[in-house]
Amino acid sequence: MIKNLVKGQTIEFNYGDKEYVLGVHSVTDKETYMHIREVSKYGLNICMNVDKVSKSIIWLYDFNMMGIRSNGRMYMSNITDPVMVDIVETTTV
């Protein structure tokens, strides 16, 4: 499901007591770049890039303002209620 995402599609899911959205933010000929962000009612979203996806773990990373890399992971077994969402892109004339 995750590896087949295209730009304009997201997966919304719960992990623990928080809601997250996984989406594609960039696509090249060789690679698809994804990110996961926490859904917050206050508008401050924590976002990490997806490094790789295995059968049991989503490996994450980000860089802080000093350029230091932080790593994280989400275990597939702890993901609940996944829902695929198609986002319709619109253009304004």
PyMOL commands that set and color helices and strands:
alter all, ss='L'
color gray80, all
select helices_A, chain A and resi 76-78
alter helices_A, ss='H'
color red, helices_A
select strands_A, chain A and resi 9-15+18-27+32-38+47-53+57-63+69-75+79-86
alter strands_A, ss='S'
color yellow, strands_A
deselect
rebuild
show_as cartoon
